[in-house]
Amino acid sequence: MTHDLGGRVADNDKSMVAKIVGMGVTLGAVWVANKVVDTAWEKTKGHKPPAADSTDEDIKFSEVALAAVITGAVVALSRVLATRGAAKLIAR
């Protein structure tokens, strides 16, 4: 049983919902961002982007670094947009 203590319980419930929704939206956005990077890389380079932990000697370090930078930037941006979008949705 919960009691309303000046709106704190309602705020805590809303905060928990915001965190759960935000986490779900962020995970989805990161997945989509990775797929977008993979698809764009394949169209421009003709193969999937190299994995950061790849030990294949045929792959240049510059290509691994470029893939990591692009993927990191796109994922970070998608997380920011997803988090802000979820926060706006919860604030309604």
NUKOLSE-407133 format. One record per atom (N, C-alpha, C, O): residue number from 1; residue in one letter; atom name; x, y, z. Coordinates in pm, whole numbers, plus 50000, padded with zeros to 5 digits. Example, Ala and Ser with C-alpha at 12.3 -4.5 7.8 and 13.67 -1.06 7.14 Angstrom:
+-----+----+----+-------+-------+-------+
!   i ! aa ! at !     u !     v !     w !
+-----+----+----+-------+-------+-------+
!   1 !  A !  N ! 51319 ! 49431 ! 50780 !
!   1 !  A ! CA ! 51230 ! 49550 ! 50780 !
!   1 !  A !  C ! 51320 ! 49670 ! 50780 !
!   1 !  A !  O ! 51424 ! 49668 ! 50846 !
!   2 !  S !  N ! 51285 ! 49775 ! 50708 !
!   2 !  S ! CA ! 51367 ! 49894 ! 50714 !
!   2 !  S !  C ! 51290 ! 50003 ! 50787 !
!   2 !  S !  O ! 51341 ! 50114 ! 50804 !
+-----+----+----+-------+-------+-------+
This chain:
+-----+----+----+-------+-------+-------+
!   i ! aa ! at !     u !     v !     w !
+-----+----+----+-------+-------+-------+
!   1 !  M !  N ! 50085 ! 49882 ! 50000 !
!   1 !  M ! CA ! 50000 ! 50000 ! 50000 !
!   1 !  M !  C ! 50089 ! 50123 ! 50000 !
!   1 !  M !  O ! 50184 ! 50133 ! 50078 !
!   2 !  T !  N ! 50059 ! 50217 ! 49912 !
!   2 !  T ! CA ! 50137 ! 50340 ! 49906 !
!   2 !  T !  C ! 50054 ! 50456 ! 49954 !
!   2 !  T !  O ! 49931 ! 50458 ! 49940 !
!   3 !  H !  N ! 50121 ! 50550 ! 50011 !
!   3 !  H ! CA ! 50056 ! 50672 ! 50058 !
!   3 !  H !  C ! 50117 ! 50789 ! 49983 !
!   3 !  H !  O ! 50236 ! 50792 ! 49954 !
!   4 !  D !  N ! 50034 ! 50885 ! 49953 !
!   4 !  D ! CA ! 50082 ! 51004 ! 49885 !
!   4 !  D !  C ! 50140 ! 51098 ! 49990 !
!   4 !  D !  O ! 50066 ! 51152 ! 50073 !
!   5 !  L !  N ! 50270 ! 51115 ! 49987 !
!   5 !  L ! CA ! 50338 ! 51203 ! 50083 !
!   5 !  L !  C ! 50378 ! 51331 ! 50011 !
!   5 !  L !  O ! 50496 ! 51354 ! 49983 !
!   6 !  G !  N ! 50281 ! 51413 ! 49983 !
!   6 !  G ! CA ! 50311 ! 51540 ! 49918 !
!   6 !  G !  C ! 50353 ! 51523 ! 49774 !
!   6 !  G !  O ! 50427 ! 51606 ! 49721 !
!   7 !  G !  N ! 50309 ! 51417 ! 49709 !
!   7 !  G ! CA ! 50343 ! 51396 ! 49569 !
!   7 !  G !  C ! 50471 ! 51320 ! 49546 !
!   7 !  G !  O ! 50507 ! 51292 ! 49432 !
!   8 !  R !  N ! 50543 ! 51285 ! 49653 !
!   8 !  R ! CA ! 50672 ! 51216 ! 49637 !
!   8 !  R !  C ! 50655 ! 51076 ! 49579 !
!   8 !  R !  O ! 50735 ! 51035 ! 49495 !
!   9 !  V !  N ! 50554 ! 51003 ! 49622 !
!   9 !  V ! CA ! 50534 ! 50868 ! 49571 !
!   9 !  V !  C ! 50500 ! 50873 ! 49423 !
!   9 !  V !  O ! 50554 ! 50795 ! 49344 !
!  10 !  A !  N ! 50413 ! 50964 ! 49385 !
!  10 !  A ! CA ! 50377 ! 50978 ! 49244 !
!  10 !  A !  C ! 50499 ! 51015 ! 49162 !
!  10 !  A !  O ! 50517 ! 50963 ! 49051 !
!  11 !  D !  N ! 50582 ! 51104 ! 49214 !
!  11 !  D ! CA ! 50704 ! 51143 ! 49144 !
!  11 !  D !  C ! 50800 ! 51026 ! 49132 !
!  11 !  D !  O ! 50863 ! 51008 ! 49027 !
!  12 !  N !  N ! 50812 ! 50945 ! 49238 !
!  12 !  N ! CA ! 50900 ! 50829 ! 49233 !
!  12 !  N !  C ! 50852 ! 50728 ! 49130 !
!  12 !  N !  O ! 50932 ! 50672 ! 49055 !
!  13 !  D !  N ! 50721 ! 50704 ! 49126 !
!  13 !  D ! CA ! 50665 ! 50612 ! 49027 !
!  13 !  D !  C ! 50690 ! 50663 ! 48886 !
!  13 !  D !  O ! 50727 ! 50587 ! 48797 !
!  14 !  K !  N ! 50670 ! 50792 ! 48866 !
!  14 !  K ! CA ! 50692 ! 50853 ! 48736 !
!  14 !  K !  C ! 50839 ! 50844 ! 48697 !
!  14 !  K !  O ! 50872 ! 50818 ! 48581 !
!  15 !  S !  N ! 50927 ! 50864 ! 48794 !
!  15 !  S ! CA ! 51069 ! 50856 ! 48769 !
!  15 !  S !  C ! 51110 ! 50714 ! 48730 !
!  15 !  S !  O ! 51192 ! 50695 ! 48640 !
!  16 !  M !  N ! 51053 ! 50615 ! 48797 !
!  16 !  M ! CA ! 51085 ! 50476 ! 48765 !
!  16 !  M !  C ! 51036 ! 50440 ! 48625 !
!  16 !  M !  O ! 51106 ! 50374 ! 48549 !
!  17 !  V !  N ! 50916 ! 50484 ! 48592 !
!  17 !  V ! CA ! 50862 ! 50459 ! 48458 !
!  17 !  V !  C ! 50951 ! 50526 ! 48353 !
!  17 !  V !  O ! 50980 ! 50468 ! 48249 !
!  18 !  A !  N ! 50993 ! 50649 ! 48381 !
!  18 !  A ! CA ! 51079 ! 50722 ! 48288 !
!  18 !  A !  C ! 51210 ! 50647 ! 48266 !
!  18 !  A !  O ! 51258 ! 50640 ! 48153 !
!  19 !  K !  N ! 51266 ! 50592 ! 48372 !
!  19 !  K ! CA ! 51392 ! 50518 ! 48359 !
!  19 !  K !  C ! 51374 ! 50392 ! 48275 !
!  19 !  K !  O ! 51457 ! 50361 ! 48190 !
!  20 !  I !  N ! 51266 ! 50320 ! 48300 !
!  20 !  I ! CA ! 51241 ! 50196 ! 48226 !
!  20 !  I !  C ! 51214 ! 50225 ! 48078 !
!  20 !  I !  O ! 51270 ! 50161 ! 47990 !
!  21 !  V !  N ! 51127 ! 50323 ! 48053 !
!  21 !  V ! CA ! 51097 ! 50360 ! 47915 !
!  21 !  V !  C ! 51223 ! 50413 ! 47846 !
!  21 !  V !  O ! 51251 ! 50378 ! 47732 !
!  22 !  G !  N ! 51297 ! 50497 ! 47917 !
!  22 !  G ! CA ! 51420 ! 50552 ! 47860 !
!  22 !  G !  C ! 51520 ! 50445 ! 47824 !
!  22 !  G !  O ! 51585 ! 50452 ! 47720 !
!  23 !  M !  N ! 51534 ! 50345 ! 47911 !
!  23 !  M ! CA ! 51628 ! 50236 ! 47884 !
!  23 !  M !  C ! 51584 ! 50156 ! 47761 !
!  23 !  M !  O ! 51666 ! 50123 ! 47676 !
!  24 !  G !  N ! 51455 ! 50127 ! 47752 !
!  24 !  G ! CA ! 51405 ! 50052 ! 47637 !
!  24 !  G !  C ! 51421 ! 50127 ! 47507 !
!  24 !  G !  O ! 51463 ! 50071 ! 47406 !
!  25 !  V !  N ! 51387 ! 50255 ! 47510 !
!  25 !  V ! CA ! 51400 ! 50338 ! 47390 !
!  25 !  V !  C ! 51546 ! 50351 ! 47351 !
!  25 !  V !  O ! 51579 ! 50346 ! 47232 !
!  26 !  T !  N ! 51633 ! 50368 ! 47448 !
!  26 !  T ! CA ! 51776 ! 50382 ! 47420 !
!  26 !  T !  C ! 51832 ! 50255 ! 47358 !
!  26 !  T !  O ! 51907 ! 50262 ! 47260 !
!  27 !  L !  N ! 51797 ! 50139 ! 47413 !
!  27 !  L ! CA ! 51844 ! 50013 ! 47355 !
!  27 !  L !  C ! 51798 ! 49997 ! 47211 !
!  27 !  L !  O ! 51874 ! 49955 ! 47124 !
!  28 !  G !  N ! 51673 ! 50032 ! 47186 !
!  28 !  G ! CA ! 51622 ! 50025 ! 47049 !
!  28 !  G !  C ! 51693 ! 50121 ! 46956 !
!  28 !  G !  O ! 51726 ! 50087 ! 46843 !
!  29 !  A !  N ! 51718 ! 50242 ! 47004 !
!  29 !  A ! CA ! 51786 ! 50342 ! 46923 !
!  29 !  A !  C ! 51929 ! 50301 ! 46892 !
!  29 !  A !  O ! 51978 ! 50323 ! 46781 !
!  30 !  V !  N ! 51997 ! 50243 ! 46989 !
!  30 !  V ! CA ! 52134 ! 50197 ! 46967 !
!  30 !  V !  C ! 52136 ! 50084 ! 46864 !
!  30 !  V !  O ! 52223 ! 50080 ! 46777 !
!  31 !  W !  N ! 52041 ! 49993 ! 46874 !
!  31 !  W ! CA ! 52034 ! 49883 ! 46778 !
!  31 !  W !  C ! 52013 ! 49937 ! 46636 !
!  31 !  W !  O ! 52080 ! 49895 ! 46543 !
!  32 !  V !  N ! 51919 ! 50032 ! 46622 !
!  32 !  V ! CA ! 51892 ! 50092 ! 46491 !
!  32 !  V !  C ! 52016 ! 50166 ! 46441 !
!  32 !  V !  O ! 52050 ! 50156 ! 46323 !
!  33 !  A !  N ! 52082 ! 50239 ! 46528 !
!  33 !  A ! CA ! 52201 ! 50314 ! 46488 !
!  33 !  A !  C ! 52309 ! 50220 ! 46436 !
!  33 !  A !  O ! 52373 ! 50249 ! 46335 !
!  34 !  N !  N ! 52330 ! 50110 ! 46504 !
!  34 !  N ! CA ! 52429 ! 50012 ! 46458 !
!  34 !  N !  C ! 52392 ! 49956 ! 46321 !
!  34 !  N !  O ! 52480 ! 49939 ! 46236 !
!  35 !  K !  N ! 52265 ! 49928 ! 46300 !
!  35 !  K ! CA ! 52220 ! 49875 ! 46170 !
!  35 !  K !  C ! 52240 ! 49979 ! 46060 !
!  35 !  K !  O ! 52280 ! 49945 ! 45949 !
!  36 !  V !  N ! 52214 ! 50106 ! 46090 !
!  36 !  V ! CA ! 52233 ! 50213 ! 45992 !
!  36 !  V !  C ! 52380 ! 50224 ! 45955 !
!  36 !  V !  O ! 52414 ! 50233 ! 45837 !
!  37 !  V !  N ! 52468 ! 50222 ! 46054 !
!  37 !  V ! CA ! 52612 ! 50230 ! 46027 !
!  37 !  V !  C ! 52657 ! 50110 ! 45946 !
!  37 !  V !  O ! 52730 ! 50125 ! 45848 !
!  38 !  D !  N ! 52614 ! 49990 ! 45984 !
!  38 !  D ! CA ! 52652 ! 49869 ! 45911 !
!  38 !  D !  C ! 52608 ! 49876 ! 45765 !
!  38 !  D !  O ! 52685 ! 49844 ! 45674 !
!  39 !  T !  N ! 52484 ! 49918 ! 45743 !
!  39 !  T ! CA ! 52430 ! 49926 ! 45606 !
!  39 !  T !  C ! 52504 ! 50031 ! 45524 !
!  39 !  T !  O ! 52541 ! 50005 ! 45410 !
!  40 !  A !  N ! 52526 ! 50148 ! 45581 !
!  40 !  A ! CA ! 52597 ! 50254 ! 45510 !
!  40 !  A !  C ! 52740 ! 50213 ! 45479 !
!  40 !  A !  O ! 52791 ! 50239 ! 45370 !
!  41 !  W !  N ! 52805 ! 50147 ! 45574 !
!  41 !  W ! CA ! 52943 ! 50102 ! 45554 !
!  41 !  W !  C ! 52948 ! 49999 ! 45441 !
!  41 !  W !  O ! 53035 ! 50007 ! 45354 !
!  42 !  E !  N ! 52855 ! 49904 ! 45442 !
!  42 !  E ! CA ! 52853 ! 49801 ! 45338 !
!  42 !  E !  C ! 52831 ! 49862 ! 45200 !
!  42 !  E !  O ! 52892 ! 49818 ! 45103 !
!  43 !  K !  N ! 52743 ! 49963 ! 45191 !
!  43 !  K ! CA ! 52717 ! 50025 ! 45061 !
!  43 !  K !  C ! 52837 ! 50104 ! 45010 !
!  43 !  K !  O ! 52862 ! 50108 ! 44890 !
!  44 !  T !  N ! 52911 ! 50168 ! 45101 !
!  44 !  T ! CA ! 53024 ! 50250 ! 45057 !
!  44 !  T !  C ! 53154 ! 50171 ! 45044 !
!  44 !  T !  O ! 53235 ! 50199 ! 44956 !
!  45 !  K !  N ! 53175 ! 50072 ! 45130 !
!  45 !  K ! CA ! 53301 ! 49998 ! 45131 !
!  45 !  K !  C ! 53290 ! 49859 ! 45068 !
!  45 !  K !  O ! 53391 ! 49799 ! 45030 !
!  46 !  G !  N ! 53167 ! 49808 ! 45056 !
!  46 !  G ! CA ! 53150 ! 49676 ! 44997 !
!  46 !  G !  C ! 53161 ! 49560 ! 45094 !
!  46 !  G !  O ! 53156 ! 49444 ! 45053 !
!  47 !  H !  N ! 53176 ! 49590 ! 45222 !
!  47 !  H ! CA ! 53184 ! 49486 ! 45325 !
!  47 !  H !  C ! 53140 ! 49545 ! 45458 !
!  47 !  H !  O ! 53129 ! 49666 ! 45474 !
!  48 !  K !  N ! 53114 ! 49457 ! 45554 !
!  48 !  K ! CA ! 53073 ! 49503 ! 45687 !
!  48 !  K !  C ! 53188 ! 49577 ! 45754 !
!  48 !  K !  O ! 53304 ! 49552 ! 45723 !
!  49 !  P !  N ! 53156 ! 49669 ! 45845 !
!  49 !  P ! CA ! 53264 ! 49738 ! 45916 !
!  49 !  P !  C ! 53342 ! 49640 ! 46002 !
!  49 !  P !  O ! 53286 ! 49544 ! 46055 !
!  50 !  P !  N ! 53471 ! 49664 ! 46015 !
!  50 !  P ! CA ! 53552 ! 49573 ! 46097 !
!  50 !  P !  C ! 53516 ! 49586 ! 46245 !
!  50 !  P !  O ! 53482 ! 49694 ! 46293 !
!  51 !  A !  N ! 53523 ! 49476 ! 46314 !
!  51 !  A ! CA ! 53497 ! 49477 ! 46458 !
!  51 !  A !  C ! 53616 ! 49540 ! 46529 !
!  51 !  A !  O ! 53730 ! 49527 ! 46485 !
!  52 !  A !  N ! 53588 ! 49607 ! 46639 !
!  52 !  A ! CA ! 53695 ! 49672 ! 46715 !
!  52 !  A !  C ! 53796 ! 49572 ! 46768 !
!  52 !  A !  O ! 53913 ! 49605 ! 46785 !
!  53 !  D !  N ! 53752 ! 49450 ! 46794 !
!  53 !  D ! CA ! 53843 ! 49348 ! 46848 !
!  53 !  D !  C ! 53900 ! 49256 ! 46740 !
!  53 !  D !  O ! 53951 ! 49148 ! 46770 !
!  54 !  S !  N ! 53890 ! 49299 ! 46614 !
!  54 !  S ! CA ! 53939 ! 49217 ! 46504 !
!  54 !  S !  C ! 54091 ! 49206 ! 46508 !
!  54 !  S !  O ! 54161 ! 49305 ! 46528 !
!  55 !  T !  N ! 54141 ! 49085 ! 46489 !
!  55 !  T ! CA ! 54286 ! 49063 ! 46485 !
!  55 !  T !  C ! 54332 ! 49029 ! 46344 !
!  55 !  T !  O ! 54446 ! 48988 ! 46325 !
!  56 !  D !  N ! 54244 ! 49047 ! 46247 !
!  56 !  D ! CA ! 54276 ! 49018 ! 46107 !
!  56 !  D !  C ! 54383 ! 49117 ! 46060 !
!  56 !  D !  O ! 54361 ! 49239 ! 46062 !
!  57 !  E !  N ! 54495 ! 49065 ! 46017 !
!  57 !  E ! CA ! 54607 ! 49150 ! 45973 !
!  57 !  E !  C ! 54578 ! 49223 ! 45842 !
!  57 !  E !  O ! 54643 ! 49322 ! 45810 !
!  58 !  D !  N ! 54480 ! 49175 ! 45765 !
!  58 !  D ! CA ! 54447 ! 49238 ! 45638 !
!  58 !  D !  C ! 54368 ! 49368 ! 45654 !
!  58 !  D !  O ! 54358 ! 49447 ! 45561 !
!  59 !  I !  N ! 54315 ! 49390 ! 45771 !
!  59 !  I ! CA ! 54236 ! 49510 ! 45796 !
!  59 !  I !  C ! 54328 ! 49619 ! 45851 !
!  59 !  I !  O ! 54397 ! 49600 ! 45951 !
!  60 !  K !  N ! 54327 ! 49734 ! 45783 !
!  60 !  K ! CA ! 54411 ! 49845 ! 45827 !
!  60 !  K !  C ! 54358 ! 49902 ! 45959 !
!  60 !  K !  O ! 54238 ! 49905 ! 45983 !
!  61 !  F !  N ! 54451 ! 49947 ! 46042 !
!  61 !  F ! CA ! 54413 ! 50009 ! 46168 !
!  61 !  F !  C ! 54326 ! 50132 ! 46144 !
!  61 !  F !  O ! 54232 ! 50157 ! 46219 !
!  62 !  S !  N ! 54358 ! 50208 ! 46040 !
!  62 !  S ! CA ! 54281 ! 50329 ! 46011 !
!  62 !  S !  C ! 54134 ! 50296 ! 45982 !
!  62 !  S !  O ! 54046 ! 50373 ! 46018 !
!  63 !  E !  N ! 54108 ! 50182 ! 45918 !
!  63 !  E ! CA ! 53970 ! 50143 ! 45889 !
!  63 !  E !  C ! 53898 ! 50102 ! 46017 !
!  63 !  E !  O ! 53781 ! 50135 ! 46036 !
!  64 !  V !  N ! 53968 ! 50030 ! 46105 !
!  64 !  V ! CA ! 53908 ! 49992 ! 46233 !
!  64 !  V !  C ! 53878 ! 50117 ! 46316 !
!  64 !  V !  O ! 53771 ! 50128 ! 46376 !
!  65 !  A !  N ! 53973 ! 50211 ! 46318 !
!  65 !  A ! CA ! 53955 ! 50334 ! 46395 !
!  65 !  A !  C ! 53840 ! 50417 ! 46339 !
!  65 !  A !  O ! 53759 ! 50470 ! 46415 !
!  66 !  L !  N ! 53832 ! 50428 ! 46207 !
!  66 !  L ! CA ! 53724 ! 50504 ! 46145 !
!  66 !  L !  C ! 53588 ! 50442 ! 46176 !
!  66 !  L !  O ! 53493 ! 50513 ! 46207 !
!  67 !  A !  N ! 53579 ! 50311 ! 46167 !
!  67 !  A ! CA ! 53454 ! 50242 ! 46199 !
!  67 !  A !  C ! 53415 ! 50266 ! 46345 !
!  67 !  A !  O ! 53298 ! 50287 ! 46376 !
!  68 !  A !  N ! 53513 ! 50262 ! 46433 !
!  68 !  A ! CA ! 53485 ! 50283 ! 46576 !
!  68 !  A !  C ! 53438 ! 50426 ! 46602 !
!  68 !  A !  O ! 53344 ! 50447 ! 46680 !
!  69 !  V !  N ! 53501 ! 50523 ! 46539 !
!  69 !  V ! CA ! 53463 ! 50663 ! 46558 !
!  69 !  V !  C ! 53322 ! 50689 ! 46505 !
!  69 !  V !  O ! 53240 ! 50751 ! 46573 !
!  70 !  I !  N ! 53293 ! 50641 ! 46385 !
!  70 !  I ! CA ! 53160 ! 50662 ! 46327 !
!  70 !  I !  C ! 53053 ! 50593 ! 46411 !
!  70 !  I !  O ! 52951 ! 50653 ! 46443 !
!  71 !  T !  N ! 53077 ! 50467 ! 46445 !
!  71 !  T ! CA ! 52980 ! 50393 ! 46525 !
!  71 !  T !  C ! 52958 ! 50459 ! 46660 !
!  71 !  T !  O ! 52845 ! 50475 ! 46705 !
!  72 !  G !  N ! 53066 ! 50499 ! 46726 !
!  72 !  G ! CA ! 53056 ! 50563 ! 46857 !
!  72 !  G !  C ! 52977 ! 50693 ! 46851 !
!  72 !  G !  O ! 52894 ! 50720 ! 46937 !
!  73 !  A !  N ! 53004 ! 50774 ! 46749 !
!  73 !  A ! CA ! 52934 ! 50901 ! 46735 !
!  73 !  A !  C ! 52785 ! 50881 ! 46708 !
!  73 !  A !  O ! 52701 ! 50948 ! 46768 !
!  74 !  V !  N ! 52753 ! 50789 ! 46618 !
!  74 !  V ! CA ! 52612 ! 50765 ! 46585 !
!  74 !  V !  C ! 52537 ! 50706 ! 46705 !
!  74 !  V !  O ! 52424 ! 50745 ! 46733 !
!  75 !  V !  N ! 52600 ! 50614 ! 46775 !
!  75 !  V ! CA ! 52537 ! 50554 ! 46893 !
!  75 !  V !  C ! 52517 ! 50658 ! 47003 !
!  75 !  V !  O ! 52410 ! 50664 ! 47064 !
!  76 !  A !  N ! 52618 ! 50741 ! 47027 !
!  76 !  A ! CA ! 52605 ! 50845 ! 47130 !
!  76 !  A !  C ! 52493 ! 50943 ! 47096 !
!  76 !  A !  O ! 52414 ! 50980 ! 47183 !
!  77 !  L !  N ! 52486 ! 50984 ! 46971 !
!  77 !  L ! CA ! 52380 ! 51076 ! 46929 !
!  77 !  L !  C ! 52243 ! 51011 ! 46943 !
!  77 !  L !  O ! 52148 ! 51075 ! 46987 !
!  78 !  S !  N ! 52232 ! 50884 ! 46905 !
!  78 !  S ! CA ! 52102 ! 50817 ! 46916 !
!  78 !  S !  C ! 52060 ! 50802 ! 47061 !
!  78 !  S !  O ! 51941 ! 50810 ! 47092 !
!  79 !  R !  N ! 52155 ! 50779 ! 47151 !
!  79 !  R ! CA ! 52123 ! 50770 ! 47294 !
!  79 !  R !  C ! 52070 ! 50902 ! 47347 !
!  79 !  R !  O ! 51973 ! 50906 ! 47423 !
!  80 !  V !  N ! 52135 ! 51011 ! 47308 !
!  80 !  V ! CA ! 52090 ! 51144 ! 47352 !
!  80 !  V !  C ! 51949 ! 51172 ! 47303 !
!  80 !  V !  O ! 51863 ! 51215 ! 47379 !
!  81 !  L !  N ! 51926 ! 51147 ! 47175 !
!  81 !  L ! CA ! 51793 ! 51173 ! 47118 !
!  81 !  L !  C ! 51687 ! 51083 ! 47181 !
!  81 !  L !  O ! 51576 ! 51129 ! 47209 !
!  82 !  A !  N ! 51720 ! 50957 ! 47204 !
!  82 !  A ! CA ! 51624 ! 50865 ! 47265 !
!  82 !  A !  C ! 51593 ! 50905 ! 47408 !
!  82 !  A !  O ! 51478 ! 50902 ! 47450 !
!  83 !  T !  N ! 51695 ! 50943 ! 47484 !
!  83 !  T ! CA ! 51675 ! 50982 ! 47623 !
!  83 !  T !  C ! 51590 ! 51108 ! 47632 !
!  83 !  T !  O ! 51499 ! 51116 ! 47714 !
!  84 !  R !  N ! 51619 ! 51205 ! 47548 !
!  84 !  R ! CA ! 51540 ! 51329 ! 47550 !
!  84 !  R !  C ! 51397 ! 51304 ! 47505 !
!  84 !  R !  O ! 51303 ! 51360 ! 47562 !
!  85 !  G !  N ! 51382 ! 51221 ! 47404 !
!  85 !  G ! CA ! 51247 ! 51190 ! 47356 !
!  85 !  G !  C ! 51165 ! 51118 ! 47462 !
!  85 !  G !  O ! 51047 ! 51148 ! 47481 !
!  86 !  A !  N ! 51227 ! 51022 ! 47530 !
!  86 !  A ! CA ! 51156 ! 50949 ! 47636 !
!  86 !  A !  C ! 51120 ! 51043 ! 47751 !
!  86 !  A !  O ! 51012 ! 51033 ! 47808 !
!  87 !  A !  N ! 51210 ! 51135 ! 47785 !
!  87 !  A ! CA ! 51183 ! 51230 ! 47893 !
!  87 !  A !  C ! 51065 ! 51320 ! 47858 !
!  87 !  A !  O ! 50980 ! 51349 ! 47943 !
!  88 !  K !  N ! 51059 ! 51365 ! 47733 !
!  88 !  K ! CA ! 50946 ! 51448 ! 47690 !
!  88 !  K !  C ! 50816 ! 51370 ! 47693 !
!  88 !  K !  O ! 50712 ! 51423 ! 47731 !
!  89 !  L !  N ! 50822 ! 51243 ! 47653 !
!  89 !  L ! CA ! 50703 ! 51159 ! 47653 !
!  89 !  L !  C ! 50651 ! 51138 ! 47794 !
!  89 !  L !  O ! 50530 ! 51146 ! 47818 !
!  90 !  I !  N ! 50740 ! 51112 ! 47888 !
!  90 !  I ! CA ! 50701 ! 51090 ! 48027 !
!  90 !  I !  C ! 50649 ! 51219 ! 48091 !
!  90 !  I !  O ! 50561 ! 51214 ! 48177 !
!  91 !  A !  N ! 50703 ! 51333 ! 48050 !
!  91 !  A ! CA ! 50663 ! 51461 ! 48110 !
!  91 !  A !  C ! 50520 ! 51499 ! 48075 !
!  91 !  A !  O ! 50461 ! 51585 ! 48141 !
!  92 !  R !  N ! 50464 ! 51439 ! 47974 !
!  92 !  R ! CA ! 50326 ! 51473 ! 47933 !
!  92 !  R !  C ! 50227 ! 51442 ! 48038 !
!  92 !  R !  O ! 50107 ! 51465 ! 48018 !
+-----+----+----+-------+-------+-------+
